[in-house]
Structure formats: C-alpha cells, structure tokens
Amino acid sequence: WIKPESLVLKHSPPRGTQRHSIGAGMAEETVADVEMKVVEEETPAEVAEEKVEEKAEEDAVAEDLAKPKEPEKPKELEEDAVADVRAKVPAGSVEFNSADSTMNVLTSNGCQVISSLTGGGFSYLLGGARTTVGLTSGRYMFEVKILELHSRQEPQGAAGRIPMPRHIVKLGLSQGDTSLLMGDNSEGSVSIDSEGFLQHEKTRKKVAKQFRANSVVAFLVNLDAASPNANTISVFCDGVRICAPQAIPDNLLGKPLFPTVTFKAVTMQVNYGPVSMAPLPFKCNMLSDAAQADVQAGPKASEGSCEIVMPVGLPEQGYFDWVDAFLEKNPGYTELSDRKILDWAHRSGIFKAKTPGAFSTDKPDMKFGIPLMDDMSVKKLLLHIAPTVRKSFVVTELKANLTADERKAFLKNFAGPSFKKVAKVVVGEPTADYKAKVQQLMIEEKKEKTLAERKKKAAEAVRTRLLEERKKKVASMKQKKEAEVEGAEEKEVAPEEVVDEDVVVELTDEEKALHYRKNAQPDILDQTLSKCFMDFSLPTTEEGFDQVTFEWASQDTAEKVVKDWIFSKKMAQRVENVQPGQWFKDAWTEWAKTVAGWKRLQAEWKDPNKKKALLAKKAEAKKKEAEEKGEEAPKEEAPMEINADDLEVSSVENVADIGSGEPLFAEFTYEDWALLSARYELHLLLHSFKKDVEDPDRQSFTEKDLGFYYQKYVKKNWALRSFAVDTMEKFIDLVKDTVRLAPQTAFLEPLQGEEMTPSAFVKLAEEHRRERTRRADAGDESAELKFPRAAGIAAAGGVVAPGSVGRMAPQQPLRAPYGAPNGGGTRPAGYAGVVPGAGAGGFKRPAPPTNAPTSYVAKRPTFGGAWKS
C-alpha cells in the first residue's frame, strides 16, 4: 500500500527531526514509522550502506564535541587616549640625545634617521641612544622602521666567533645613568628585540613575534596608573600587536625611564610623532606630544667647549682607580682607551678566547680571532670621530700620557677652541677620599674571595658526604639481595649546603697603611716599562694644554716623586735597547782568538807526538830569532825541567810557556776552562755595560737581569745549574777574585780593572785550581768540582759552555762557547767544540785514529783531543 515515490524518504533528514505527509488523505505518521516500513522493502546492500553513513555521521559529531574550543583572542584592554589639555613638551625637543649615545651612532634629517658606523670592527659593535626625555607617567609610543641592513663579506682567516645575529634592533626603557647597550646583563634597563626576546638583567625569554625590515614597529610605554595595563611595555608591527603587555620590572619604577634604542648594522627611521605612520587599534599619544608633567629632561650636549681630560700618573700607584672614581663622579665624560674598547666588545656579545702571553691593564689582550677587530681599526676610527662629537673625554693611556711626545701628538687631534685640554696629575700621596675609596675596594675584594672560599668548601663537603653515603649503600647491597634492597631502599637526595653570604672582613694594619690597591694584572708590563720609563715626565702648558692641575700633591712635590721613581727604576729595571759597543766587540774578538790558541796548545802538550814537535818548533823559533839579531844560535839542549807547581803563578811572564815549553794551563780541566771563560766574560760584560748605557746613575745591574744581558752580549744562555750550584752566592764564591755582589744594592760589581788582560785571568784560574787541589789533598771533598756536561761536546776536546743550551741553528755564524772562541766560519747544528789544528779562520773535522775503538767509553773524547783507549 505504500507508493513507490515514498521511497525517497530514505534520503530524508535524520529520524525524529520532522514529520512528513505521505499521500493525500492519509493519516500522519512519524518518520520513524515510515522508515521502518521502507526498511522492510530495502535490499541488504542498501541497509549496510545506510548503517555506514550513519556511523560516519555519529563519529563526526563525537569528534567535534571532543575538540577543545579555541581560546578567544584576548580583548584589547588599551583604550583611546582622551584629550589632554596640559602643557606639552616644546616642539622638536624630543629626539635621540647626541650627548647620551654611543660614539658609533650617527643621526641625520633632524635625528629622524639613525644609523651606526660599520667600518672595520664597528660592524660587530652595538650602538645605543636614549631620547632627550624620560617618562615618569602617562601612556606614550614612538615608532621605528628599519630602512637598510648593512652587510659585508667576512674576511678570510677569522678564527673567532662572529657575533650573531648580524643585525639586531632592541627597543626598550633605561634609566639615565645606566648602560646604553641594553641586554648586556647590566641593571637599569628592559628591552624587546627584533628576534622577539625580552631581556632584563640576566633574564631573557621569548615574548613576541619577530619583526624585520620595512615594517613599522611601535613601542608602547604605559605608565598610566589608571590603566588596566599600567606599568607595561608592548610592541606593535604595522599596527598589529605582536606581544602581550609585559610588566616593567619593579626595580625600574620610581625613576624617569628613557625610551632607548640599541642596534647593530642597520639604518632606521624614527618617528616621535605627533602623527603615527601605522595607527594602532586605539588612539595613543606619541612621544613628541607628551605632557610636560609626564616627562623629565635628560642631559644636554654642551653648548660651550668640551673638555679633554688627560690623567697623568705613575704605574702601580692608583692610576686606574683614580680614573674609575673620576668617571663615577662625572658620568658625562666618555673614556677613550683600549680597556674601554674591550669592554664595549664584551657588551656587544663578542666572544674572546684567552690569548697566551702577558698583558697589562694599560694594554690588555685585544685579540678576538676576528681580523676586523684584531687590526685595531676601532681605535683608529674612534680617534678620528672624537673631535667631531660634542662630548667630553677622559684619555686613559697610562704610558702615553707620561711621555711628552705622545701627549703632543694626541693633542693635535683636538686643535682649536672646541675642546679645553686639561692635564690632571695624580702623583704623590693621595687625598683622604681616595684612600677611603681604595680601602672600600679592598674590603669588597676580600669579601668576594672569602665568599668564594666558603662556597668551594660547601661544595666539597656535599661531595664528600655523597661519596660516604654511596660507600655505605654499596656495602649494604653486598649483604642483602638486590631485590630486597631495591624494595626497601628509598632514594635520598642530599640536602644542599647552605652558605652564609653575610661576610664580615677587616683589613690588616699593613693593608690599612697602603695608599694604592694591588691588582693581579700589572699596570704596564716590565718589558714595556724598561724601554720607556727614562722618557717619563709631567705635562706642561707648553705642550698644548690649556690647564695643568695637580690633584694630590703640589707641582714641586710631584716632580720630585717622579724623579725619585725614575732613579729607583734605573736601579731595578733592565735596559731593553742596550747593544754591545765597539770596545766589547774588539775585546771579545781578541779573547776568542787567544783562548782558541791556548786550547790547541794544551791539546798538543798532552799528546806525546805533538809535544815533541812542539818543542822542536820552539827551538827552531829561538834559533831563527837569534840569527835575525846577528847573535850566535843557541846550542841544542834538552828541555829545561821545571815543576810548574813550584812556580809562583804571579811570576810567570808568559802563560803559554813557563820556561820549559809547558803552558801554565796545562793541567786545566773542563771545569777550569769553564770558570776561566765565566771570569773573563763577566768582566767584559760589566765594564762594557757601563760604557754602552752611558748613564752615571746606572753602573751595573742585579742578578735577575744577568741572563738578559749575558744573552745580549755573549750570545749564550745563563744557567747556574751549569756550574753545579743553585744560588748566585755559591757561584760568586767560585769566581770571587773577579766579581762580587754589592752589599747594599746587590748589584754585580767587577773586581778587576778594564785593562786586565786575558793572561791575568789565566793566572787567577790557575791559583784557584791549585787551591782546590790542596784542599782536596787535605780531604776536603767539597773542593772537587763536577760540572754537568752539555750534550753535543765535540769529539776533539771542545768545551760546551756552562750556561749554554748545547745546540745551535743550522749554519749559525760561529760564536765562542766557554773557553773555545774562534775567528769565523760556520758550524753545523749541534756542533759546539774546537778542533785542534784548526786556525782562527775556520773549523775542520778531526781525522779518526787508525785503530778507532768501538765501545762508547773508549770513544769518549778527552780535553786534549786525543782518543782514549
């Protein structure tokens, strides 16, 4: 009875949602009743298809219900600004302050375009600028637009880390006496950068989307106490909020907050108002439209002449502490120095690894591993920029400020009336204020050191306790089953050791008496100081200064202090630029030839075959001499027998022949030749030093500089261990007839006149040898000398000098080791001996004996040059 057309009901809406009339005059039936009838006539395939569709619809509904609802976008709480009838700031008075910006910041077009220097290392340094007004209340905004990104190709050879990102813009607030480089972990500022990070002191977190070039970025400051977003900052990009309001830290509130921009390698357009470039969703007054009651003016650039302050002080006498105190009292001054550039690079995020070597406070380590930073281009460019900037400067260059020529050269950069050039001399006894400041710094240092020690001990105590607990657990686990231990034991967390940070320290009486603070790093390196301290002087108006003031002592007192300081340095500082004079060169050449001949003569006397030829040669020489004089030739007689030990050393006229052909030095050993050379070399060195320095105040030097001058003159290293002694006093005892240590000054003093000949020193050496022999015969074991032999002794009796290192560079020009000088030629690397029979003009290798022994002991060379079997 159901009509075929009624089958369309199977495509009707879900059952129960509505009723249908089926045919005219029929009673109304529910959709469910009709569908039941239709289903009875549907095929099995149609039924299955319908069930699948219904299941899919139910799953879709369930899935929609299970989905969490998306949170609604927060409602903008900022409201339109109401009309403000209060007095406004003067037109054009709001801009970035040239007196409160870093030296690399450049402005143009009425301070509406701001950029930074990018030459050399400046491309890595941050720049910063504060506005001329600081906000105390109200709600205001300013806009920036990045117009250009400055990019450059990195030079080859960069070993350091290039700071990233290469371009950055930070918008924020800072207090007037804090760092202009926001985000350097210092106090007094809060900022949001172009990467979307908010930073306050050492806290950094992601709070916003990034903003890039060609976008108008608005920075909103809300200090309106009646606003729901009071004491917050916000950032908008092209009129759209890109970060939620961020609370201004409590420690910044209560003081004027200056809108500040910190940036690197970009050019920006800055809009202070009153018309916005990209309107916000609400009306907001711009910075140039601020009410006078809501702002406070910042420092102004000097309208008159600026100052160049050049502090002049002595090393290690409080120079840098005085400069720091001056800058603390005068924050409007900018420091020009290497240490300031280093600090600037650190605040800009440039990583610097520690460089090996010695550095000073005046000239710190400036190597970053980045070519454009290492070439000192930043310092060079700063010296060109400084005269064009309306700022006052403090020139903190300790060494340069003490030298008249360098002072004059620097002042030429600031010629003209734009700068008043002032020299401040900080020499003499400091003022009471300075002494109090130094003692406070010393107390703070002791506190930090004490606290660090406490923390170290606490950490060590925790480590020890944990180690003991671990040992107990291991012992317990050996006695129990592993399962039982795991079920019974609970993990114990060692409590953190509490460190009492309330440190109370006091200065000792010795520390209280100090006028200057001692630092770990020297003010100037000794090697630098030794080259220039003789040129130190105090400034005068004749050098170009408009004013010279004496901060601590009067002019007369300061001049006397400097004079006495220079004199004391003469006595203690070595002369780096001293060079051996002609007197030393002539004496040294003669000594080299003479001692080389003596050693050959000793070698021949010790060799029986050569000794016979030597005596025959001497007899022939006497015969020839008689013939030349027209006298009768002496008859050939046996050589005169003379016991050398019976002769008085001082009576010997010719040390090369005591009368029997035997030389006075025939019994010299390695140690005797070494001491002979040491005597004569120190004798020449001390006399030549006085001649070459030409300073009546500086007649000698102390033991600490002996190695330096010994290398300068003798060209060998000095080492006490080469003489088997460990102190200079013990060595002096070996050559006490030649040199001594002055009782009061500890200077080395020669005991023999400069006219003393090499032969006279042979006699001194022989006297010393005989004395040692007598003592040894009497049973004194300390009389025997045993000097360590340096590696590389020549196989033919050469002597490697004590104090030398026993090696030479390939084909190095010949120089005389102890007891073995020569007249020229070259020797191979490692060769340090004198070959018997070689003339003064060169060396030749000794011919090996016919039956050369094979064992090492047998082949060991002797001082006479013969092979020992």
Secondary structure as GFF3:
##gff-version 3
##sequence-region A 1 869
A	DSSP	three_ten_helix	4	11	.	.	.	ID=ss1
A	DSSP	alpha_helix	31	41	.	.	.	ID=ss2
A	DSSP	alpha_helix	44	66	.	.	.	ID=ss3
A	DSSP	beta_strand	96	101	.	.	.	ID=ss4
A	DSSP	beta_strand	105	108	.	.	.	ID=ss5
A	DSSP	beta_strand	113	116	.	.	.	ID=ss6
A	DSSP	three_ten_helix	120	124	.	.	.	ID=ss7
A	DSSP	beta_strand	127	131	.	.	.	ID=ss8
A	DSSP	beta_strand	133	135	.	.	.	ID=ss9
A	DSSP	beta_strand	138	149	.	.	.	ID=ss10
A	DSSP	beta_strand	168	174	.	.	.	ID=ss11
A	DSSP	beta_strand	189	193	.	.	.	ID=ss12
A	DSSP	beta_strand	197	200	.	.	.	ID=ss13
A	DSSP	beta_strand	203	206	.	.	.	ID=ss14
A	DSSP	beta_strand	216	223	.	.	.	ID=ss15
A	DSSP	beta_strand	232	237	.	.	.	ID=ss16
A	DSSP	beta_strand	240	241	.	.	.	ID=ss17
A	DSSP	beta_strand	246	247	.	.	.	ID=ss18
A	DSSP	three_ten_helix	250	252	.	.	.	ID=ss19
A	DSSP	beta_strand	258	264	.	.	.	ID=ss20
A	DSSP	beta_strand	266	271	.	.	.	ID=ss21
A	DSSP	three_ten_helix	287	289	.	.	.	ID=ss22
A	DSSP	three_ten_helix	292	294	.	.	.	ID=ss23
A	DSSP	beta_strand	295	297	.	.	.	ID=ss24
A	DSSP	beta_strand	306	313	.	.	.	ID=ss25
A	DSSP	alpha_helix	319	329	.	.	.	ID=ss26
A	DSSP	beta_strand	333	336	.	.	.	ID=ss27
A	DSSP	alpha_helix	338	347	.	.	.	ID=ss28
A	DSSP	alpha_helix	371	374	.	.	.	ID=ss29
A	DSSP	alpha_helix	377	385	.	.	.	ID=ss30
A	DSSP	three_ten_helix	386	388	.	.	.	ID=ss31
A	DSSP	beta_strand	392	395	.	.	.	ID=ss32
A	DSSP	alpha_helix	398	401	.	.	.	ID=ss33
A	DSSP	alpha_helix	404	411	.	.	.	ID=ss34
A	DSSP	three_ten_helix	412	414	.	.	.	ID=ss35
A	DSSP	beta_strand	419	426	.	.	.	ID=ss36
A	DSSP	alpha_helix	432	479	.	.	.	ID=ss37
A	DSSP	alpha_helix	482	488	.	.	.	ID=ss38
A	DSSP	alpha_helix	509	512	.	.	.	ID=ss39
A	DSSP	alpha_helix	526	532	.	.	.	ID=ss40
A	DSSP	three_ten_helix	533	535	.	.	.	ID=ss41
A	DSSP	three_ten_helix	541	543	.	.	.	ID=ss42
A	DSSP	beta_strand	547	550	.	.	.	ID=ss43
A	DSSP	alpha_helix	555	572	.	.	.	ID=ss44
A	DSSP	alpha_helix	582	606	.	.	.	ID=ss45
A	DSSP	alpha_helix	608	629	.	.	.	ID=ss46
A	DSSP	three_ten_helix	644	646	.	.	.	ID=ss47
A	DSSP	three_ten_helix	649	651	.	.	.	ID=ss48
A	DSSP	alpha_helix	670	693	.	.	.	ID=ss49
A	DSSP	three_ten_helix	703	705	.	.	.	ID=ss50
A	DSSP	alpha_helix	706	714	.	.	.	ID=ss51
A	DSSP	three_ten_helix	720	723	.	.	.	ID=ss52
A	DSSP	alpha_helix	728	734	.	.	.	ID=ss53
A	DSSP	beta_strand	739	741	.	.	.	ID=ss54
A	DSSP	beta_strand	748	750	.	.	.	ID=ss55
A	DSSP	alpha_helix	758	777	.	.	.	ID=ss56
A	DSSP	three_ten_helix	781	783	.	.	.	ID=ss57
A	DSSP	beta_strand	812	813	.	.	.	ID=ss58
A	DSSP	beta_strand	826	827	.	.	.	ID=ss59
A	DSSP	alpha_helix	856	859	.	.	.	ID=ss60
###
